Amino acid sequence: MNSKKPKPIKYKRQIIFLFSLLLISKPAYAYAGPGVAIGALIVFITVVITFFASFFITLFRFIINSFKFLLNSLFNKSKKKFKKSNKNKSNRNL
């Protein structure tokens, strides 16, 4: 039987160094100030306004398209005449 040995880790020292940095490092306390809160509030308000604008624009387009469809169906009724197709006659000759 051929048993394969695991390959040694190429960068063993670097991995140990990075892992030890994670364990030893202290947390950084930073003061963001009111600027971050104002920025987050502006982003939230923008998203809400965009959502409602999109909703009302879609609703308005639906109402306009429905209105156009009703007008077209009422006023173009007399102009449209349905003709019988000649397909049935041509199929009978075969």
TIRO-2110 file (N, C-alpha, C; in Angstrom, 1 decimal):
// TIRO-2110
0.8, -1.2, 0.0, N, 1, A
0.0, 0.0, 0.0, CA, 1, A
0.9, 1.2, 0.0, C, 1, A
0.4, 2.2, -0.7, N, 2, A
1.1, 3.4, -0.9, CA, 2, A
0.5, 4.5, 0.1, C, 2, A
1.2, 4.8, 1.1, N, 3, A
0.6, 5.8, 2.0, CA, 3, A
1.2, 7.2, 1.7, C, 3, A
0.4, 8.2, 1.6, N, 4, A
0.9, 9.5, 1.2, CA, 4, A
1.1, 10.3, 2.5, C, 4, A
2.2, 10.9, 2.6, N, 5, A
2.5, 11.8, 3.7, CA, 5, A
2.0, 13.2, 3.4, C, 5, A
1.4, 13.8, 4.5, N, 6, A
0.9, 15.2, 4.3, CA, 6, A
2.1, 16.1, 3.9, C, 6, A
1.8, 17.0, 3.0, N, 7, A
2.8, 18.0, 2.6, CA, 7, A
3.0, 19.0, 3.8, C, 7, A
4.3, 19.4, 4.0, N, 8, A
4.5, 20.3, 5.1, CA, 8, A
4.0, 21.7, 4.7, C, 8, A
3.6, 22.5, 5.6, N, 9, A
3.0, 23.8, 5.3, CA, 9, A
4.2, 24.7, 4.9, C, 9, A
4.0, 25.4, 3.8, N, 10, A
5.1, 26.2, 3.2, CA, 10, A
5.4, 27.4, 4.0, C, 10, A
4.4, 28.1, 4.5, N, 11, A
4.6, 29.3, 5.2, CA, 11, A
4.2, 29.2, 6.7, C, 11, A
4.8, 28.2, 7.4, N, 12, A
4.4, 27.9, 8.8, CA, 12, A
4.7, 29.1, 9.7, C, 12, A
5.8, 29.7, 9.6, N, 13, A
6.2, 30.9, 10.4, CA, 13, A
5.3, 32.0, 10.3, C, 13, A
4.9, 32.3, 9.0, N, 14, A
4.0, 33.5, 8.8, CA, 14, A
2.6, 33.2, 9.4, C, 14, A
2.2, 32.0, 9.2, N, 15, A
0.8, 31.7, 9.8, CA, 15, A
0.8, 31.8, 11.3, C, 15, A
1.9, 31.3, 11.9, N, 16, A
2.0, 31.4, 13.4, CA, 16, A
2.0, 32.8, 13.8, C, 16, A
2.8, 33.6, 13.1, N, 17, A
2.9, 35.1, 13.4, CA, 17, A
1.6, 35.8, 13.3, C, 17, A
0.9, 35.5, 12.2, N, 18, A
-0.4, 36.2, 12.1, CA, 18, A
-1.5, 35.8, 13.1, C, 18, A
-1.4, 34.5, 13.4, N, 19, A
-2.3, 34.0, 14.5, CA, 19, A
-2.0, 34.6, 15.8, C, 19, A
-0.7, 34.7, 16.1, N, 20, A
-0.3, 35.3, 17.4, CA, 20, A
-0.7, 36.8, 17.5, C, 20, A
-0.7, 37.5, 16.3, N, 21, A
-1.1, 38.9, 16.3, CA, 21, A
-2.6, 39.0, 16.6, C, 21, A
-3.4, 38.1, 16.2, N, 22, A
-4.8, 38.1, 16.5, CA, 22, A
-5.1, 37.9, 17.9, C, 22, A
-4.3, 37.1, 18.6, N, 23, A
-4.5, 36.8, 20.0, CA, 23, A
-3.9, 38.0, 20.9, C, 23, A
-2.9, 38.6, 20.5, N, 24, A
-2.2, 39.6, 21.3, CA, 24, A
-2.8, 41.0, 21.1, C, 24, A
-3.3, 41.3, 19.9, N, 25, A
-3.7, 42.7, 19.6, CA, 25, A
-4.9, 43.1, 20.5, C, 25, A
-4.9, 44.4, 20.8, N, 26, A
-5.9, 45.0, 21.6, CA, 26, A
-7.0, 45.6, 20.7, C, 26, A
-8.2, 45.7, 21.1, N, 27, A
-9.2, 46.4, 20.3, CA, 27, A
-9.0, 47.9, 20.2, C, 27, A
-9.3, 48.4, 19.0, N, 28, A
-9.1, 49.8, 18.8, CA, 28, A
-10.5, 50.5, 19.0, C, 28, A
-10.4, 51.5, 19.9, N, 29, A
-11.6, 52.3, 20.2, CA, 29, A
-11.6, 53.6, 19.4, C, 29, A
-12.5, 53.8, 18.6, N, 30, A
-12.5, 55.0, 17.8, CA, 30, A
-13.8, 55.7, 17.9, C, 30, A
-13.8, 57.0, 17.9, N, 31, A
-15.0, 57.8, 18.1, CA, 31, A
-15.4, 58.3, 16.7, C, 31, A
-16.5, 57.8, 16.2, N, 32, A
-17.0, 58.1, 14.9, CA, 32, A
-17.7, 59.5, 14.9, C, 32, A
-18.3, 59.9, 16.0, N, 33, A
-18.9, 61.1, 16.1, CA, 33, A
-20.3, 61.1, 15.4, C, 33, A
-21.0, 62.3, 15.4, N, 34, A
-22.3, 62.3, 14.8, CA, 34, A
-22.4, 62.2, 13.3, C, 34, A
-21.2, 62.3, 12.6, N, 35, A
-21.2, 62.2, 11.2, CA, 35, A
-21.7, 60.9, 10.7, C, 35, A
-21.3, 59.8, 11.4, N, 36, A
-21.7, 58.5, 10.9, CA, 36, A
-23.2, 58.3, 11.1, C, 36, A
-23.8, 58.8, 12.2, N, 37, A
-25.2, 58.7, 12.4, CA, 37, A
-26.0, 59.5, 11.4, C, 37, A
-25.5, 60.6, 11.1, N, 38, A
-26.2, 61.5, 10.1, CA, 38, A
-26.1, 60.8, 8.7, C, 38, A
-25.0, 60.3, 8.4, N, 39, A
-24.8, 59.6, 7.1, CA, 39, A
-25.8, 58.4, 7.0, C, 39, A
-25.8, 57.6, 8.1, N, 40, A
-26.7, 56.4, 8.0, CA, 40, A
-28.2, 56.8, 7.9, C, 40, A
-28.6, 57.9, 8.6, N, 41, A
-29.9, 58.4, 8.5, CA, 41, A
-30.3, 58.9, 7.1, C, 41, A
-29.3, 59.6, 6.5, N, 42, A
-29.5, 60.1, 5.1, CA, 42, A
-29.7, 58.9, 4.1, C, 42, A
-28.9, 57.8, 4.3, N, 43, A
-29.0, 56.7, 3.4, CA, 43, A
-30.4, 56.0, 3.7, C, 43, A
-30.8, 55.8, 4.9, N, 44, A
-32.1, 55.2, 5.2, CA, 44, A
-33.2, 56.0, 4.6, C, 44, A
-33.2, 57.3, 4.8, N, 45, A
-34.3, 58.2, 4.2, CA, 45, A
-34.3, 58.1, 2.7, C, 45, A
-33.1, 58.0, 2.1, N, 46, A
-33.0, 57.9, 0.6, CA, 46, A
-33.6, 56.6, 0.1, C, 46, A
-33.4, 55.5, 0.8, N, 47, A
-33.9, 54.2, 0.4, CA, 47, A
-35.4, 54.2, 0.6, C, 47, A
-36.0, 54.8, 1.6, N, 48, A
-37.4, 54.8, 1.8, CA, 48, A
-38.1, 55.7, 0.8, C, 48, A
-37.5, 56.8, 0.5, N, 49, A
-38.1, 57.7, -0.5, CA, 49, A
-38.1, 57.1, -1.9, C, 49, A
-37.0, 56.4, -2.2, N, 50, A
-36.9, 55.7, -3.5, CA, 50, A
-37.9, 54.6, -3.6, C, 50, A
-38.1, 53.8, -2.5, N, 51, A
-39.1, 52.8, -2.6, CA, 51, A
-40.5, 53.3, -2.8, C, 51, A
-40.9, 54.3, -2.1, N, 52, A
-42.2, 54.9, -2.3, CA, 52, A
-42.4, 55.5, -3.7, C, 52, A
-41.3, 56.2, -4.1, N, 53, A
-41.4, 56.8, -5.5, CA, 53, A
-41.6, 55.7, -6.5, C, 53, A
-40.8, 54.7, -6.4, N, 54, A
-41.0, 53.6, -7.4, CA, 54, A
-42.4, 53.0, -7.3, C, 54, A
-42.9, 52.8, -6.1, N, 55, A
-44.2, 52.2, -6.0, CA, 55, A
-45.3, 53.1, -6.6, C, 55, A
-45.2, 54.4, -6.4, N, 56, A
-46.2, 55.3, -6.9, CA, 56, A
-46.1, 55.5, -8.4, C, 56, A
-44.9, 55.5, -8.9, N, 57, A
-44.7, 55.6, -10.4, CA, 57, A
-45.3, 54.3, -11.1, C, 57, A
-45.0, 53.2, -10.5, N, 58, A
-45.6, 51.9, -11.1, CA, 58, A
-47.1, 52.0, -11.0, C, 58, A
-47.7, 52.4, -9.9, N, 59, A
-49.1, 52.5, -9.8, CA, 59, A
-49.7, 53.5, -10.8, C, 59, A
-49.1, 54.6, -10.9, N, 60, A
-49.5, 55.6, -11.9, CA, 60, A
-49.5, 55.1, -13.3, C, 60, A
-48.4, 54.4, -13.7, N, 61, A
-48.3, 53.8, -15.0, CA, 61, A
-49.3, 52.8, -15.3, C, 61, A
-49.7, 52.0, -14.2, N, 62, A
-50.7, 50.9, -14.4, CA, 62, A
-52.1, 51.6, -14.6, C, 62, A
-52.4, 52.7, -13.9, N, 63, A
-53.6, 53.4, -14.1, CA, 63, A
-53.7, 54.0, -15.4, C, 63, A
-52.6, 54.6, -15.9, N, 64, A
-52.6, 55.3, -17.2, CA, 64, A
-52.8, 54.2, -18.3, C, 64, A
-52.1, 53.1, -18.2, N, 65, A
-52.2, 52.1, -19.2, CA, 65, A
-53.6, 51.4, -19.2, C, 65, A
-54.2, 51.3, -18.1, N, 66, A
-55.6, 50.8, -18.0, CA, 66, A
-56.5, 51.7, -18.6, C, 66, A
-56.3, 53.0, -18.4, N, 67, A
-57.2, 54.0, -18.9, CA, 67, A
-57.1, 54.1, -20.5, C, 67, A
-55.8, 54.0, -21.0, N, 68, A
-55.6, 54.0, -22.4, CA, 68, A
-56.3, 52.7, -23.1, C, 68, A
-56.2, 51.6, -22.4, N, 69, A
-56.7, 50.4, -22.9, CA, 69, A
-58.3, 50.5, -23.0, C, 69, A
-58.9, 51.1, -22.0, N, 70, A
-60.3, 51.3, -22.0, CA, 70, A
-60.8, 52.2, -23.1, C, 70, A
-60.0, 53.3, -23.2, N, 71, A
-60.4, 54.3, -24.3, CA, 71, A
-60.2, 53.7, -25.6, C, 71, A
-59.2, 52.9, -25.9, N, 72, A
-58.9, 52.3, -27.2, CA, 72, A
-60.0, 51.2, -27.5, C, 72, A
-60.4, 50.5, -26.5, N, 73, A
-61.4, 49.5, -26.7, CA, 73, A
-62.8, 50.0, -26.9, C, 73, A
-63.1, 51.2, -26.3, N, 74, A
-64.4, 51.8, -26.5, CA, 74, A
-64.5, 52.5, -27.9, C, 74, A
-63.5, 53.3, -28.2, N, 75, A
-63.6, 54.1, -29.4, CA, 75, A
-63.1, 53.4, -30.7, C, 75, A
-62.3, 52.4, -30.6, N, 76, A
-61.9, 51.7, -31.8, CA, 76, A
-62.7, 50.5, -32.1, C, 76, A
-63.8, 50.3, -31.4, N, 77, A
-64.6, 49.1, -31.6, CA, 77, A
-65.3, 49.1, -33.0, C, 77, A
-65.7, 50.3, -33.4, N, 78, A
-66.4, 50.4, -34.7, CA, 78, A
-65.4, 50.3, -35.8, C, 78, A
-64.2, 50.7, -35.6, N, 79, A
-63.2, 50.6, -36.7, CA, 79, A
-62.7, 49.2, -37.0, C, 79, A
-62.7, 48.4, -36.0, N, 80, A
-62.2, 47.0, -36.1, CA, 80, A
-63.3, 46.1, -36.7, C, 80, A
-63.0, 45.5, -37.8, N, 81, A
-64.0, 44.5, -38.3, CA, 81, A
-63.2, 43.2, -38.4, C, 81, A
-63.8, 42.3, -37.9, N, 82, A
-63.2, 40.9, -37.9, CA, 82, A
-63.6, 40.2, -39.2, C, 82, A
-62.6, 39.9, -40.0, N, 83, A
-62.8, 39.2, -41.2, CA, 83, A
-62.6, 37.7, -41.0, C, 83, A
-63.3, 37.0, -41.7, N, 84, A
-63.1, 35.5, -41.6, CA, 84, A
-61.9, 35.2, -42.4, C, 84, A
-61.1, 34.4, -41.8, N, 85, A
-59.8, 34.0, -42.5, CA, 85, A
-60.1, 33.0, -43.6, C, 85, A
-59.2, 33.1, -44.6, N, 86, A
-59.3, 32.2, -45.8, CA, 86, A
-58.6, 30.9, -45.5, C, 86, A
-58.0, 30.7, -44.3, N, 87, A
-57.3, 29.5, -44.1, CA, 87, A
-58.1, 28.3, -44.2, C, 87, A
-59.3, 28.4, -43.7, N, 88, A
-60.2, 27.2, -43.7, CA, 88, A
-60.5, 26.8, -45.1, C, 88, A
-60.8, 27.8, -46.0, N, 89, A
-61.1, 27.5, -47.4, CA, 89, A
-59.9, 26.8, -48.1, C, 89, A
-58.7, 27.3, -47.8, N, 90, A
-57.6, 26.8, -48.5, CA, 90, A
-57.2, 25.4, -48.0, C, 90, A
-57.5, 25.1, -46.8, N, 91, A
-57.3, 23.7, -46.3, CA, 91, A
-58.3, 22.7, -46.8, C, 91, A
-59.5, 23.1, -47.2, N, 92, A
-60.4, 22.2, -47.8, CA, 92, A
-60.0, 21.7, -49.2, C, 92, A
-59.3, 22.5, -49.9, N, 93, A
-58.9, 22.1, -51.2, CA, 93, A
-57.8, 21.1, -51.3, C, 93, A
-57.1, 20.9, -50.1, N, 94, A
-56.1, 19.9, -50.1, CA, 94, A
-56.7, 18.5, -50.0, C, 94, A
END
